[in-house]
Amino acid sequence: MYQTTYHRPSSIDEAAALFAKGSDSKYLAGGHTLIPVMKQRLASPSDVIDLGKIKELVGIEASGDTLTVKAATTHCDVAQNAAAKKAIPALAYLASLIGDPAVRHRGTIGGSIANNDPAADYPAALLALDATVTTNKRSIKADDFFKGLFSTALEDGEIITAVTFPIAAKAGYSKFLHPASRFALTGVFVAKTSAGDVRVAATGASQDGVMRVPAIEAALKANWSAGALDGVTISADGLMSDIHGTSDYRANLIKVMAQRAVTAAG
């Protein structure tokens, strides 16, 4: 390793102030991205600011028609929390599929969406459920938050404090996971509101990261059933193609995972 200064602030304001003082500061959440890239010497921050011990960043609250998950809440807590499982079972289920137990006990929802890995699970849930990301400066709708591969609307030094999810009438998630990394080769989250609006998001498929799937949204709005997608064709344009699967393969996976997600949603 190399010279860096480690900080463990006790408040959001303290963390932001420490970030501003450093010449090349980085926030640390679960550490599953920052620590590996530091070990590979792909990043050499002057200051590492650990957000994990800030109490106001941890917790899950259900209130009225929303579920709020604070940014430093771990995947394990989301998966096991009674309020989350009652309000949005599909979100708790999604969290239970992330990585392995070691990853789920350390990784956080805030760290995951801030990194915006193209195969991460949470971005699909945020986009499909029309969630709102709250930071120490503002609120950002999910449609405006994700900007492409490993890119978000976050400004330098901005801290995610919470994610608020509207509670859907129906929601489901299904992913075809990579057997080694457990990232989504393709994962699809479907959601239907009480008013009948439908949003569908796919992760692990697009070259630009998480994406909406209008063709599936239209079919499910007309008929909320797995069978309604039998005649839907997903274009392979813009989808990833690598040693794990071609773009045509991922296009088919989007449809199949969507059908499984609708079945799971009921």
C-alpha positions, -999 to 999 in steps of 0.1 A, spaced: 0 0 0 10 37 0 5 68 21 -31 77 28 -50 93 57 -79 73 71 -108 92 87 -139 79 106 -163 108 110 -193 106 132 -216 129 112 -224 138 76 -212 173 80 -179 162 94 -174 138 65 -181 165 39 -157 189 57 -130 162 57 -136 155 20 -132 192 12 -99 194 30 -82 166 12 -64 170 -21 -78 137 -35 -104 124 -11 -126 93 -15 -155 82 5 -155 46 18 -188 27 22 -186 -11 21 -152 -9 5 -158 -36 -22 -148 -12 -50 -124 13 -34 -102 -11 -16 -95 -34 -45 -87 -6 -69 -63 9 -42 -46 -25 -39 -42 -26 -76 -28 9 -75 -55 22 -98 -64 48 -71 -43 66 -46 -65 89 -25 -49 114 -2 -78 108 23 -101 79 28 -133 89 46 -152 60 61 -190 66 62 -198 33 79 -200 46 115 -223 75 108 -254 65 127 -277 88 107 -268 69 76 -281 35 88 -316 23 90 -348 14 72 -382 31 77 -416 24 62 -440 54 63 -473 56 44 -467 46 8 -429 48 8 -399 27 21 -367 46 29 -334 28 31 -305 49 45 -273 49 25 -250 29 48 -275 1 54 -260 -32 44 -275 -56 18 -280 -81 46 -301 -57 66 -323 -49 36 -327 -86 29 -337 -94 65 -356 -63 76 -392 -70 84 -404 -36 72 -387 -40 39 -399 -75 34 -435 -64 41 -434 -32 20 -414 -43 -10 -407 -80 -8 -389 -79 -42 -364 -54 -29 -355 -76 1 -353 -106 -23 -329 -86 -46 -307 -78 -17 -305 -115 -7 -290 -123 -41 -261 -99 -39 -227 -116 -37 -221 -139 -8 -227 -136 29 -194 -117 34 -203 -92 7 -239 -88 20 -227 -80 55 -203 -53 44 -217 -38 12 -242 -9 14 -270 3 -9 -254 38 -10 -220 24 -21 -236 2 -47 -256 29 -65 -228 55 -62 -205 31 -80 -232 22 -106 -216 -10 -118 -233 -20 -150 -241 -55 -135 -252 -43 -100 -287 -52 -87 -299 -21 -69 -299 2 -99 -326 -19 -116 -348 -16 -84 -343 21 -82 -352 27 -118 -382 3 -119 -397 16 -86 -391 53 -96 -370 58 -64 -356 91 -52 -319 94 -41 -314 119 -13 -279 134 -7 -265 159 17 -273 186 -9 -305 176 -29 -329 149 -41 -325 132 -74 -350 110 -92 -336 76 -103 -343 85 -140 -319 114 -136 -294 97 -113 -278 70 -134 -258 86 -162 -241 56 -179 -213 31 -172 -200 38 -136 -214 73 -139 -240 91 -118 -254 126 -113 -234 129 -80 -211 160 -78 -177 159 -63 -179 154 -25 -217 148 -25 -229 121 -1 -258 98 -6 -279 98 26 -309 77 17 -330 61 -11 -368 64 -9 -389 38 -28 -426 42 -35 -444 11 -25 -456 -7 -56 -488 -27 -59 -468 -55 -75 -430 -59 -79 -407 -87 -88 -370 -93 -96 -352 -121 -114 -316 -124 -125 -294 -148 -143 -263 -146 -122 -227 -152 -130 -218 -183 -110 -185 -169 -98 -191 -132 -91 -229 -135 -86 -232 -102 -105 -262 -101 -129 -254 -114 -163 -288 -100 -168 -314 -90 -142 -348 -75 -146 -370 -57 -120 -407 -51 -128 -431 -29 -109 -467 -20 -113 -484 9 -94 -519 9 -80 -528 33 -108 -517 6 -134 -485 23 -145 -456 -2 -153 -419 4 -151 -393 -23 -161 -355 -20 -157 -327 -43 -168 -292 -45 -154 -262 -64 -166 -273 -62 -203 -267 -27 -217 -233 -12 -226 -245 20 -209 -255 3 -176 -290 0 -161 -318 7 -186 -356 9 -189 -373 -16 -213 -402 2 -230 -413 -28 -251 -419 -49 -220 -434 -20 -201 -460 -15 -228 -469 -52 -230 -473 -55 -193 -493 -23 -190 -518 -39 -214 -517 -73 -198 -498 -80 -166 -488 -116 -172 -458 -135 -182 -476 -147 -213 -481 -111 -225 -443 -111 -232 -443 -141 -255 -446 -120 -286 -422 -93 -275 -388 -90 -292 -359 -72 -275 -333 -56 -298 -297 -66 -292 -285 -31 -303 -265 -15 -276 -263 -46 -254 -231 -61 -241 -213 -89 -258 -185 -107 -240 -172 -142 -231 -202 -147 -208 -229 -140 -234 -235 -124 -268 -258 -93 -272 -284 -116 -287 -282 -139 -257 -287 -110 -233 -316 -97 -254 -333 -130 -249 -324 -130 -212 -341 -97 -207 -374 -112 -219 -370 -144 -199 -360 -127 -167 -389 -103 -171 -413 -132 -174 -399 -148 -143 -401 -115 -124 -437 -110 -134 -445 -145 -122 -427 -138 -89 -446 -106 -85 -480 -124 -89 
